[in-house]
Amino acid sequence: MLTVQTGPAGAPPGTRTRRVLVAPVTVTPSKPLGPSHLKGLFWTDVMVRATAHLAHVTYRYSPTTYHLTEQTLAFWEYLDRTLGDVDYSAMSEEDIGEHYVGFRAEGHTASTAALRPYAHAVELHGWTHPAGARVLELWRDQYTALGLHDPGLTAHQPPAMGLDEVIDRLGASGMCLDLRRHGGPVYLDATRHGLPLRQIAAADGRPNYVACALRELVPLSQGHDEVVLLYDREIEPDYHLLQVVLSDLGHTVHRVPLGRVPIDGHIRSARHGGWRDTSARALLDAVGAEVDADAVRLGMRLYFIAVLGPGQQQSFRLDLLRQCLHRAERLLASVRAVDPAPVAEVLERHRRHHVYVDPYRLTSSLLARYRPAPGPELLSAVYL
């Protein structure tokens, strides 16, 4: 977990003491980072860095929390069952991703008994499968190249609450239906808000993604004035439910849904592969020699935030990404000697009714015609 406290002292009086929790959806460490992943990461990065000049920001992105999901544990079981004891240290994320495609294609449902040792190792000892650890290590290097804050990709960051604690907390507020004593599952009950029951744990106690998110977000939300959830539109119902639960517990929650990035007009799940030419590593290799590191960092953000926008209408285009990189070069070459206004004052214009800064409004303003070039402090603080 990363706590960012850059700049609140210079923020407007109404926001400098506010505390904001930014919690984006996590990416399972089983494949390369693709365009849709990069879009979410850049939106989060700009939001965190910009908002940190107006408030105290906690950026929570913990792969540890979600290792317990059946999807992750079953993939690890598949690797051990089909590959045995192999050395993953020389594998690329594409190599491991191909095994993930094979796992999803197999369609095998691992038994509770088969997954139990993996769950215990994660929960009791903070263990990560070598394949997952390798992917996270590779992502960390790519984060550095892209200028992304590392929120602790390879750190052990367990949630502060156990599953039973969360169930008790939700039960006390009338939002949980626990049927385990009768041999049934556990449901999140937000029916009074017009939402259907949602299973969060199986009869044997295995949690799903929503349960893991609650174990993390319920305790973390305490002490924050605003909670911001970023996620892709494919999982809108679950994040609507999380917003309802946290709001019912007394928190102010904002959802920021992002559309996935189509490839050749089609939105493809990572379970089907097809990332060889559009992974983060492939894109860095393709454009890294054309412009310097600052232009890569700024140009990537211009493309994935301002050009693609929050929707999913536009397919990924390498030619447009290259245009943004060269536009970034020109912006950096024409940067003002000093900022025309204090950074906090500039960022304040892009807040709307919430404390957090809107990445799309802020980044789009850099591409507006007939606007003066941005100052060096703004670019350095938010984009480079």
C-alpha positions as CSV (number, residue, x, y, z in Angstrom):
1,M,0.0,0.0,0.0
2,L,1.3,3.4,-1.0
3,T,0.4,6.5,1.1
4,V,1.1,9.7,-0.9
5,Q,1.4,12.9,0.9
6,T,2.9,15.1,-1.7
7,G,1.8,18.7,-1.6
8,P,-1.2,18.9,0.7
9,A,0.3,21.9,2.5
10,G,-0.1,24.0,-0.7
11,A,-3.6,22.8,-1.4
12,P,-6.8,24.9,-1.1
13,P,-8.0,25.2,2.5
14,G,-11.1,23.1,1.9
15,T,-9.3,20.0,0.8
16,R,-5.8,19.9,2.4
17,T,-7.0,17.9,5.4
18,R,-9.1,15.5,3.4
19,R,-8.1,11.8,3.1
20,V,-8.8,9.8,-0.1
21,L,-8.5,6.1,-0.6
22,V,-7.9,5.1,-4.2
23,A,-8.5,1.4,-4.8
24,P,-8.4,0.1,-8.4
25,V,-9.2,-3.4,-9.5
26,T,-6.2,-5.6,-9.4
27,V,-4.8,-7.6,-12.4
28,T,-4.2,-11.3,-11.7
29,P,-0.4,-11.9,-12.1
30,S,-0.8,-14.7,-14.7
31,K,-0.3,-12.9,-18.0
32,P,1.3,-9.8,-19.7
33,L,-0.1,-6.3,-19.1
34,G,-2.2,-5.5,-22.1
35,P,-3.8,-2.2,-23.4
36,S,-6.8,-2.5,-21.1
37,H,-4.6,-3.0,-18.1
38,L,-2.3,-0.1,-19.0
39,K,-5.3,2.2,-19.4
40,G,-6.5,1.4,-15.9
41,L,-2.9,1.8,-14.5
42,F,-2.3,5.2,-16.2
43,W,-5.7,6.5,-15.0
44,T,-5.0,5.4,-11.5
45,D,-1.4,6.8,-11.5
46,V,-2.5,10.3,-12.7
47,M,-5.4,10.4,-10.3
48,V,-3.2,9.4,-7.3
49,R,-0.4,11.8,-8.2
50,A,-2.7,14.8,-9.0
51,T,-5.0,14.3,-6.0
52,A,-2.0,14.1,-3.7
53,H,-1.5,17.8,-4.2
54,L,-5.0,18.5,-2.8
55,A,-5.4,15.8,-0.1
56,H,-3.7,12.9,1.7
57,V,-4.0,9.9,-0.6
58,T,-3.8,6.2,0.1
59,Y,-3.2,4.1,-3.0
60,R,-4.2,0.5,-2.3
61,Y,-3.2,-2.2,-4.8
62,S,-2.5,-5.5,-3.2
63,P,-2.1,-8.6,-5.3
64,T,-1.7,-10.5,-1.9
65,T,-5.4,-9.8,-1.1
66,Y,-6.6,-11.6,-4.2
67,H,-4.3,-14.6,-4.3
68,L,-7.0,-16.4,-2.4
69,T,-9.5,-16.3,-5.3
70,E,-10.3,-19.6,-6.9
71,Q,-9.1,-18.3,-10.3
72,T,-5.6,-17.7,-9.0
73,L,-5.3,-20.8,-6.8
74,A,-6.7,-23.1,-9.5
75,F,-4.1,-21.7,-12.0
76,W,-1.3,-22.4,-9.6
77,E,-2.7,-25.9,-9.0
78,Y,-2.8,-26.4,-12.8
79,L,0.8,-25.3,-13.2
80,D,2.0,-27.7,-10.6
81,R,-0.1,-30.5,-11.9
82,T,0.9,-30.1,-15.6
83,L,4.5,-28.8,-15.3
84,G,5.7,-30.0,-12.0
85,D,8.6,-28.4,-10.3
86,V,10.0,-26.1,-12.9
87,D,12.2,-22.9,-12.8
88,Y,10.1,-19.9,-13.7
89,S,13.0,-17.4,-13.3
90,A,13.9,-17.3,-17.0
91,M,10.3,-17.2,-18.2
92,S,8.7,-14.1,-19.6
93,E,5.1,-13.1,-18.7
94,E,4.1,-14.1,-22.2
95,D,5.5,-17.6,-21.5
96,I,3.5,-17.8,-18.3
97,G,0.5,-16.3,-20.0
98,E,0.5,-19.1,-22.6
99,H,0.1,-21.5,-19.7
100,Y,-2.8,-19.4,-18.4
101,V,-4.5,-19.7,-21.8
102,G,-4.0,-23.5,-21.5
103,F,-5.5,-23.5,-18.0
104,R,-8.6,-21.6,-19.1
105,A,-9.0,-23.8,-22.1
106,E,-8.8,-27.0,-20.1
107,G,-12.0,-26.2,-18.2
108,H,-10.9,-28.4,-15.3
109,T,-12.5,-27.6,-11.9
110,A,-10.0,-28.1,-9.1
111,S,-11.4,-29.7,-6.0
112,T,-11.6,-28.0,-2.6
113,A,-9.0,-30.6,-1.3
114,A,-6.6,-29.8,-4.2
115,L,-6.8,-26.0,-3.5
116,R,-6.7,-26.1,0.3
117,P,-2.9,-26.4,0.6
118,Y,-2.5,-23.4,-1.7
119,A,-5.0,-21.3,0.3
120,H,-3.4,-22.2,3.6
121,A,0.0,-21.3,2.3
122,V,-1.2,-17.9,1.1
123,E,-3.3,-17.1,4.2
124,L,-0.9,-18.4,6.9
125,H,2.5,-17.8,5.3
126,G,2.1,-15.1,2.7
127,W,3.2,-17.5,0.0
128,T,3.1,-16.6,-3.7
129,H,3.5,-19.2,-6.4
130,P,6.9,-18.8,-8.3
131,A,5.0,-18.2,-11.5
132,G,3.0,-15.3,-9.9
133,A,6.1,-13.9,-8.2
134,R,7.9,-13.9,-11.6
135,V,5.1,-12.0,-13.3
136,L,5.0,-9.4,-10.5
137,E,8.8,-9.0,-10.7
138,L,8.5,-8.3,-14.5
139,W,5.7,-5.9,-14.0
140,R,7.7,-4.0,-11.4
141,D,10.4,-3.4,-14.0
142,Q,7.8,-2.2,-16.5
143,Y,6.2,0.1,-13.9
144,T,9.6,1.7,-13.6
145,A,10.0,2.2,-17.4
146,L,6.5,3.7,-17.6
147,G,6.9,6.0,-14.6
148,L,4.2,4.3,-12.6
149,H,4.3,4.4,-8.8
150,D,4.8,0.9,-7.4
151,P,2.2,0.4,-4.7
152,G,4.0,-2.8,-3.5
153,L,3.6,-5.3,-6.3
154,T,6.0,-7.8,-4.7
155,A,5.3,-6.9,-1.1
156,H,3.2,-9.1,1.3
157,Q,0.1,-6.9,1.9
158,P,-2.6,-9.0,3.5
159,P,-6.1,-7.6,4.1
160,A,-6.6,-6.3,7.6
161,M,-9.8,-8.4,8.2
162,G,-10.4,-12.1,8.1
163,L,-13.4,-13.5,6.2
164,D,-15.3,-14.3,9.4
165,E,-14.7,-10.8,10.7
166,V,-16.2,-9.3,7.5
167,I,-19.2,-11.6,7.6
168,D,-19.8,-10.7,11.3
169,R,-19.5,-7.0,10.4
170,L,-21.9,-7.2,7.5
171,G,-24.3,-9.4,9.5
172,A,-24.4,-6.8,12.2
173,S,-25.6,-4.3,9.6
174,G,-28.1,-6.7,8.1
175,M,-26.2,-7.1,4.9
176,C,-25.1,-10.8,5.1
177,L,-26.9,-14.1,4.8
178,D,-24.6,-16.8,6.2
179,L,-25.9,-20.3,5.4
180,R,-22.7,-22.3,6.3
181,R,-24.2,-23.8,9.4
182,H,-26.9,-25.4,7.1
183,G,-24.3,-26.5,4.5
184,G,-24.9,-23.5,2.2
185,P,-22.8,-20.6,1.0
186,V,-22.5,-17.0,2.3
187,Y,-24.5,-14.2,0.4
188,L,-24.1,-10.5,0.5
189,D,-27.6,-9.2,1.0
190,A,-28.2,-5.7,-0.4
191,T,-31.8,-6.5,-1.4
192,R,-33.1,-3.5,0.6
193,H,-31.2,-1.4,-2.0
194,G,-32.9,-3.3,-4.9
195,L,-29.9,-5.5,-5.6
196,P,-30.0,-9.3,-5.9
197,L,-28.2,-11.6,-3.4
198,R,-24.5,-12.1,-4.4
199,Q,-22.6,-15.2,-3.2
200,I,-19.3,-14.2,-1.6
201,A,-18.1,-17.5,-0.1
202,A,-18.8,-21.1,-0.8
203,A,-20.1,-23.5,1.8
204,D,-16.6,-24.6,2.6
205,G,-15.5,-21.0,3.2
206,R,-13.7,-20.3,-0.1
207,P,-14.0,-16.6,-0.8
208,N,-14.6,-15.0,-4.2
209,Y,-13.3,-11.7,-5.5
210,V,-16.0,-9.7,-3.8
211,A,-15.3,-11.3,-0.4
212,C,-11.6,-10.5,-0.8
213,A,-12.3,-6.9,-1.8
214,L,-14.5,-6.5,1.3
215,R,-11.8,-7.9,3.6
216,E,-9.6,-5.2,2.3
217,L,-11.9,-2.2,1.8
218,V,-14.1,-2.5,4.9
219,P,-11.3,-1.8,7.3
220,L,-9.3,0.5,4.9
221,S,-12.2,2.8,4.4
222,Q,-12.1,3.8,8.0
223,G,-10.5,7.2,8.4
224,H,-10.9,8.2,4.8
225,D,-13.3,11.0,3.7
226,E,-13.6,9.6,0.2
227,V,-13.2,6.1,-1.4
228,V,-12.6,5.9,-5.2
229,L,-13.0,2.6,-6.9
230,L,-11.6,2.2,-10.4
231,Y,-12.5,-0.9,-12.4
232,D,-13.5,-2.1,-15.9
233,R,-17.1,-2.1,-17.0
234,E,-17.2,-5.8,-17.3
235,I,-17.5,-6.1,-13.6
236,E,-19.9,-3.2,-13.0
237,P,-22.4,-5.1,-10.9
238,D,-19.9,-6.2,-8.4
239,Y,-18.5,-2.7,-8.0
240,H,-21.9,-1.2,-7.7
241,L,-22.5,-3.7,-4.9
242,L,-19.2,-2.7,-3.2
243,Q,-20.2,0.9,-3.4
244,V,-23.6,0.2,-1.8
245,V,-22.0,-1.8,1.0
246,L,-19.4,0.8,1.9
247,S,-21.9,3.6,1.6
248,D,-24.2,1.7,4.0
249,L,-21.3,1.5,6.4
250,G,-21.1,5.3,6.3
251,H,-18.5,6.1,3.7
252,T,-18.6,8.4,0.7
253,V,-17.8,6.2,-2.3
254,H,-17.2,7.1,-6.0
255,R,-17.1,4.6,-8.8
256,V,-14.9,5.2,-11.9
257,P,-15.7,2.6,-14.6
258,L,-13.4,2.3,-17.6
259,G,-14.1,0.6,-20.9
260,R,-11.7,-2.0,-22.1
261,V,-9.5,-1.3,-25.1
262,P,-10.6,-3.3,-28.2
263,I,-8.0,-4.9,-30.5
264,D,-9.0,-4.7,-34.1
265,G,-12.5,-3.9,-33.1
266,H,-13.0,-6.7,-30.7
267,I,-12.7,-6.8,-26.9
268,R,-10.9,-10.0,-26.0
269,S,-10.4,-11.5,-22.6
270,A,-6.8,-12.2,-21.6
271,R,-7.8,-15.9,-21.2
272,H,-7.6,-16.2,-25.0
273,G,-4.1,-14.8,-25.4
274,G,-3.3,-12.7,-28.5
275,W,-1.1,-10.2,-26.6
276,R,2.2,-10.7,-28.4
277,D,2.2,-7.3,-30.2
278,T,0.3,-5.2,-27.7
279,S,1.7,-6.2,-24.3
280,A,3.5,-3.5,-22.2
281,R,6.8,-5.0,-23.0
282,A,6.1,-5.2,-26.7
283,L,5.0,-1.6,-26.8
284,L,8.0,-0.4,-24.8
285,D,10.2,-2.4,-27.3
286,A,8.4,-0.9,-30.2
287,V,8.5,2.8,-29.3
288,G,11.2,3.0,-26.6
289,A,14.0,3.9,-29.1
290,E,12.0,6.5,-30.9
291,V,11.7,9.1,-28.1
292,D,13.3,9.6,-24.7
293,A,11.9,8.2,-21.4
294,D,10.0,11.4,-20.4
295,A,8.2,11.5,-23.8
296,V,7.3,7.8,-23.4
297,R,5.8,8.4,-20.0
298,L,3.9,11.5,-21.0
299,G,2.9,10.2,-24.4
300,M,1.5,6.9,-23.0
301,R,-0.7,8.9,-20.6
302,L,-1.9,11.2,-23.4
303,Y,-2.9,8.2,-25.5
304,F,-4.5,5.9,-22.9
305,I,-6.3,8.6,-20.9
306,A,-7.1,11.6,-23.2
307,V,-7.3,9.8,-26.6
308,L,-9.0,6.6,-25.6
309,G,-11.1,8.3,-23.0
310,P,-13.3,6.4,-20.4
311,G,-15.3,4.4,-23.0
312,Q,-14.4,1.5,-25.3
313,Q,-15.3,2.8,-28.7
314,Q,-11.8,3.1,-30.1
315,S,-9.6,0.1,-30.9
316,F,-5.9,0.2,-30.0
317,R,-3.8,1.9,-32.7
318,L,0.0,1.9,-32.6
319,D,0.1,4.8,-35.1
320,L,-2.0,7.0,-32.7
321,L,0.2,6.0,-29.8
322,R,3.2,7.1,-31.8
323,Q,1.6,10.4,-32.6
324,C,1.0,11.0,-28.9
325,L,4.6,10.2,-28.1
326,H,5.8,12.8,-30.6
327,R,3.1,15.2,-29.3
328,A,4.6,14.7,-25.9
329,E,8.1,15.5,-27.3
330,R,6.8,18.8,-28.6
331,L,5.0,19.6,-25.3
332,L,8.2,18.9,-23.3
333,A,10.2,21.0,-25.7
334,S,7.9,24.0,-25.4
335,V,7.3,23.7,-21.6
336,R,7.2,27.0,-19.8
337,A,10.1,28.0,-17.6
338,V,7.7,28.3,-14.7
339,D,4.2,27.2,-14.0
340,P,1.6,29.9,-14.8
341,A,-0.2,29.1,-11.6
342,P,0.4,27.0,-8.5
343,V,0.0,23.3,-9.3
344,A,-2.7,22.9,-6.7
345,E,-4.7,25.7,-8.2
346,V,-4.5,24.1,-11.7
347,L,-5.5,20.7,-10.3
348,E,-8.4,22.2,-8.4
349,R,-10.2,23.0,-11.6
350,H,-10.4,19.3,-12.5
351,R,-12.1,18.1,-9.3
352,R,-15.8,18.6,-10.0
353,H,-17.9,17.7,-6.9
354,H,-15.4,15.3,-5.4
355,V,-11.9,15.6,-3.8
356,Y,-10.1,13.4,-6.3
357,V,-8.8,14.9,-9.6
358,D,-10.4,13.6,-12.8
359,P,-7.6,12.2,-14.9
360,Y,-9.5,12.6,-18.2
361,R,-10.3,16.3,-17.7
362,L,-6.8,17.1,-16.6
363,T,-5.0,15.1,-19.3
364,S,-7.3,16.3,-22.1
365,S,-6.5,19.9,-21.2
366,L,-2.9,19.2,-22.2
367,L,-4.1,18.5,-25.8
368,A,-6.4,21.5,-26.1
369,R,-5.6,23.8,-29.0
370,Y,-4.5,27.3,-28.4
371,R,-3.7,26.7,-24.7
372,P,-0.3,27.7,-23.4
373,A,2.2,25.0,-22.8
374,P,2.1,23.5,-19.3
375,G,4.6,24.4,-16.7
376,P,7.4,22.0,-15.6
377,E,6.1,21.5,-12.1
378,L,2.8,20.1,-13.2
379,L,4.4,17.7,-15.7
380,S,7.0,16.5,-13.2
381,A,4.5,16.1,-10.4
382,V,1.8,14.2,-12.3
383,Y,3.1,12.8,-15.6
384,L,6.8,12.1,-15.6
